[in-house]
Amino acid sequence: MSELRDSAPLLDAYLSYFEGERLPFTIPGHKQRASRLDAGLGAVVDSDTPLYGGLDEIKLTQGTLIKAEKLAAKFWGGDFARFSTGGSTHVNQAVILALGKPGDKVALSRTAHRSVLSALVLAGLEPLWLSPDIDSATGVPTGISVAEFEKVLSENPIALLLTEPGYLGTLSDIAALITKAHEHSIPVVIDAAWGGHFGFHPELPRHVIQLGADALITSTHKALPGYSASALLIARGQYLNLDRLEQSFETTHTTSPAGAPLASIDGCRALLQTRGEELLGQLISNVKDFKALVQKEFSQEIFLNPANFAAGRFDPVKVVLRANQLGASGVEIEKAIGLLGVRVEMADRDTVVFLATLADTAQDFTRLAKILIPVLKEQATTARETATALSWSVIPQKGISMRDAYFAKTEMVSAKEALGRISADLIAPYPPGVAVVAPGEILTAQIIDGLSASKSAGVRIAYATDSSLARYRVVTN
């Protein structure tokens, strides 16, 4: 029994579809009856129904999606909202395609997700890279400074694109950046994929529409209990062309959106609207208690906490273990607790990230602590100096534009021969999916040696044509 369906039209439509009698002669081809053919296949697909002919009539005569999106726009304080079944990746691409024309420049945080860089190639926009400040005590990127943004204003960017919060939970001084951008009539688009819970509890940072941003992009399947690949766009029309944004969204989205992700976005909005402060308060309390329970076993400070950063510039429900403080390897910690049934969001040599959400109970955190503490004690040695991960520390050197590199004639060369050449690949440790090198950039010794070291430490290196890194795909001279 759902207590949300009366205030969530898409969620109600999804539940109503399966409560009624139906004889579908439309797609999807499984017709919610694949279990007749195979029980395993049916277990996967028989709860699936589309938007068209499922949550609404084929001709969308009931306007169910429009009703739900208007509720989301009002709740987040925007003029416009769209629901995506393609994740924040799709929404990033849709927004960036709506910004300008090929050759235009955008100011862009280097910590941006791969999907943002891919969108720049599709749109033909040129990045003006912004490098984050790095906290010397923790080695963690703390966001883009106003001074860094001011450096590129003379190049007339048509937009400022930020990723907030970052993968490790830190935030720029977003309000100051928005103020500076708007002084120059520059729209601010923020990929807040990891910040869907912001703005609905006094101990959490405000969400970026509350701070004056022009577009908020967030995943409802990360910090919120949405369906995989469900994402939300909220936008304001003062500095963005909403008609063009609608066109770009439709151009890049599937014409066969699944109903469950859409219904889940609507349900997440209704959940936040009716119980958000209560549930987020429980989550904040559970994370505090978990960190305290584990921390009391160790003398070194082993978690990132809000006190490590300026007020309001860290997500208090982000659980980031600093393995270097124990002299341990985050990758080895991940392996050890994985054998005991725990899966983590990310691990590299110095860091392990545990994703905490509204779905976690106090008992879940207690169980995690009981598993984690013995592993940490077993692997702890002597603390080592804080290092900044490769993803946060590379300063890109442009050879040619990303778009030119993407379409250029290329060749494969050895790692040794690749030094000084122009990369044709985007290569990133994953997670977090932040590019160490993008198409069109020069492969330096820092990049080649750093990627090799990360791979040797057990980190997955993604998107390279040769995943072994023995060879690199480069632009032919």
PEFENUR-V277380 format. One record per residue. N is the residue number from 1. RES is the residue in one letter. SS is DSSP state (H for helix, E for strand, L for the rest). BURIAL is + if it has 24 or more other ideal C-beta (glycine too) atoms within 12 Angstrom, else -. Layout:
n={N:N}
res={RES:RES}
ss={SS:SS}
burial={BURIAL:BURIAL}
This chain:
n={1:2:3:4:5:6:7:8:9:10:11:12:13:14:15:16:17:18:19:20:21:22:23:24:25:26:27:28:29:30:31:32:33:34:35:36:37:38:39:40:41:42:43:44:45:46:47:48:49:50:51:52:53:54:55:56:57:58:59:60:61:62:63:64:65:66:67:68:69:70:71:72:73:74:75:76:77:78:79:80:81:82:83:84:85:86:87:88:89:90:91:92:93:94:95:96:97:98:99:100:101:102:103:104:105:106:107:108:109:110:111:112:113:114:115:116:117:118:119:120:121:122:123:124:125:126:127:128:129:130:131:132:133:134:135:136:137:138:139:140:141:142:143:144:145:146:147:148:149:150:151:152:153:154:155:156:157:158:159:160:161:162:163:164:165:166:167:168:169:170:171:172:173:174:175:176:177:178:179:180:181:182:183:184:185:186:187:188:189:190:191:192:193:194:195:196:197:198:199:200:201:202:203:204:205:206:207:208:209:210:211:212:213:214:215:216:217:218:219:220:221:222:223:224:225:226:227:228:229:230:231:232:233:234:235:236:237:238:239:240:241:242:243:244:245:246:247:248:249:250:251:252:253:254:255:256:257:258:259:260:261:262:263:264:265:266:267:268:269:270:271:272:273:274:275:276:277:278:279:280:281:282:283:284:285:286:287:288:289:290:291:292:293:294:295:296:297:298:299:300:301:302:303:304:305:306:307:308:309:310:311:312:313:314:315:316:317:318:319:320:321:322:323:324:325:326:327:328:329:330:331:332:333:334:335:336:337:338:339:340:341:342:343:344:345:346:347:348:349:350:351:352:353:354:355:356:357:358:359:360:361:362:363:364:365:366:367:368:369:370:371:372:373:374:375:376:377:378:379:380:381:382:383:384:385:386:387:388:389:390:391:392:393:394:395:396:397:398:399:400:401:402:403:404:405:406:407:408:409:410:411:412:413:414:415:416:417:418:419:420:421:422:423:424:425:426:427:428:429:430:431:432:433:434:435:436:437:438:439:440:441:442:443:444:445:446:447:448:449:450:451:452:453:454:455:456:457:458:459:460:461:462:463:464:465:466:467:468:469:470:471:472:473:474:475:476:477}
res={M:S:E:L:R:D:S:A:P:L:L:D:A:Y:L:S:Y:F:E:G:E:R:L:P:F:T:I:P:G:H:K:Q:R:A:S:R:L:D:A:G:L:G:A:V:V:D:S:D:T:P:L:Y:G:G:L:D:E:I:K:L:T:Q:G:T:L:I:K:A:E:K:L:A:A:K:F:W:G:G:D:F:A:R:F:S:T:G:G:S:T:H:V:N:Q:A:V:I:L:A:L:G:K:P:G:D:K:V:A:L:S:R:T:A:H:R:S:V:L:S:A:L:V:L:A:G:L:E:P:L:W:L:S:P:D:I:D:S:A:T:G:V:P:T:G:I:S:V:A:E:F:E:K:V:L:S:E:N:P:I:A:L:L:L:T:E:P:G:Y:L:G:T:L:S:D:I:A:A:L:I:T:K:A:H:E:H:S:I:P:V:V:I:D:A:A:W:G:G:H:F:G:F:H:P:E:L:P:R:H:V:I:Q:L:G:A:D:A:L:I:T:S:T:H:K:A:L:P:G:Y:S:A:S:A:L:L:I:A:R:G:Q:Y:L:N:L:D:R:L:E:Q:S:F:E:T:T:H:T:T:S:P:A:G:A:P:L:A:S:I:D:G:C:R:A:L:L:Q:T:R:G:E:E:L:L:G:Q:L:I:S:N:V:K:D:F:K:A:L:V:Q:K:E:F:S:Q:E:I:F:L:N:P:A:N:F:A:A:G:R:F:D:P:V:K:V:V:L:R:A:N:Q:L:G:A:S:G:V:E:I:E:K:A:I:G:L:L:G:V:R:V:E:M:A:D:R:D:T:V:V:F:L:A:T:L:A:D:T:A:Q:D:F:T:R:L:A:K:I:L:I:P:V:L:K:E:Q:A:T:T:A:R:E:T:A:T:A:L:S:W:S:V:I:P:Q:K:G:I:S:M:R:D:A:Y:F:A:K:T:E:M:V:S:A:K:E:A:L:G:R:I:S:A:D:L:I:A:P:Y:P:P:G:V:A:V:V:A:P:G:E:I:L:T:A:Q:I:I:D:G:L:S:A:S:K:S:A:G:V:R:I:A:Y:A:T:D:S:S:L:A:R:Y:R:V:V:T:N}
ss={L:L:L:L:H:H:H:L:H:H:H:H:H:H:H:H:H:H:H:L:L:L:L:L:L:L:L:L:L:L:L:L:L:H:H:H:L:L:H:H:H:H:H:H:H:L:L:L:L:E:L:E:L:L:L:E:L:L:L:L:L:L:L:H:H:H:H:H:H:H:H:H:H:H:H:H:L:L:L:E:E:E:E:E:L:L:H:H:H:H:H:H:H:H:H:H:H:L:L:L:L:L:L:L:E:E:E:E:E:L:L:L:E:H:H:H:H:H:H:H:H:H:H:L:L:E:E:E:E:E:L:L:E:E:L:L:L:L:L:L:E:E:E:L:L:H:H:H:H:H:L:L:H:H:H:L:L:L:E:E:E:E:E:L:L:L:L:L:L:E:L:L:L:H:H:H:H:H:H:H:H:H:H:L:L:L:E:E:E:E:E:L:L:L:L:L:L:L:L:L:L:L:L:L:L:L:L:L:L:L:L:L:L:L:E:E:E:E:E:L:L:L:L:L:L:L:L:L:L:L:E:E:E:E:E:L:L:L:L:L:L:H:H:H:H:H:H:H:H:H:H:H:L:L:L:L:L:E:H:H:H:H:H:H:H:H:H:H:H:H:H:H:H:H:H:H:H:H:H:H:H:H:H:H:H:H:H:H:H:H:H:H:H:H:H:L:L:L:L:L:L:L:E:L:L:H:H:H:L:L:L:L:L:E:L:L:L:L:E:E:E:E:H:H:H:H:L:L:L:H:H:H:H:H:H:H:H:H:L:L:L:L:L:L:L:E:E:L:L:L:E:E:E:E:L:L:L:L:L:L:L:H:H:H:H:H:H:H:H:H:H:H:H:H:H:H:H:H:H:L:L:L:L:L:L:L:L:L:L:H:H:H:H:L:L:L:L:E:L:L:L:H:H:H:H:H:H:L:L:E:E:E:E:E:H:H:H:H:L:L:L:E:E:L:L:L:E:E:E:L:L:L:L:E:L:L:E:L:L:L:E:E:L:L:H:H:H:H:H:H:H:H:H:H:H:H:L:L:L:L:E:E:L:L:L:L:L:L:L:L:E:E:E:E:E:L:L}
burial={-:-:-:+:-:-:+:+:+:+:+:+:+:+:+:+:+:-:-:-:-:-:-:-:-:-:-:+:-:+:-:+:-:-:-:-:-:-:-:-:-:-:-:-:+:-:-:+:+:+:+:+:+:+:+:+:-:-:-:-:-:-:-:+:+:+:+:+:+:+:+:+:+:-:+:+:+:+:+:+:+:+:+:+:+:+:+:+:+:+:+:+:+:+:+:+:+:+:+:+:-:-:-:+:+:+:+:+:+:+:+:+:+:+:+:+:+:+:+:+:+:+:+:+:+:+:+:+:+:+:+:+:+:+:+:-:-:+:+:+:+:+:+:+:+:+:-:+:+:-:-:+:+:-:-:-:+:+:+:+:+:+:+:+:+:+:+:+:+:+:+:+:+:+:+:+:+:+:-:+:+:-:-:+:-:+:+:+:+:+:+:+:+:+:+:+:+:+:+:+:+:-:+:+:+:+:+:+:+:+:+:+:+:+:+:+:+:+:+:+:+:+:+:+:+:+:+:-:+:+:+:+:+:+:+:+:-:-:+:+:+:+:-:+:+:+:-:+:+:-:-:+:+:-:-:-:+:+:+:+:+:+:+:+:+:+:+:+:+:+:+:+:+:-:-:+:-:-:+:+:-:+:+:+:-:+:+:+:+:+:+:-:-:+:+:-:-:+:-:-:+:+:+:+:+:+:-:+:+:-:-:+:+:+:+:+:+:+:+:+:+:+:+:+:+:+:-:+:+:+:+:+:+:+:-:+:+:-:-:-:-:+:-:+:+:+:+:+:+:+:+:+:+:+:+:+:+:+:-:+:-:-:-:+:+:-:-:+:+:-:+:+:+:-:+:+:-:-:+:+:-:-:-:-:-:+:+:+:+:+:+:+:+:+:-:+:-:-:+:+:+:+:+:-:+:+:-:+:-:+:-:-:+:-:+:-:-:+:-:-:+:+:+:+:+:+:+:+:+:+:+:+:+:+:+:+:+:+:+:+:+:+:+:+:-:-:+:+:-:+:+:+:-:+:+:-:+:-:+:+:+:+:+:+:+:-:-:-:+:-:+:+:+:+:+:-:-}
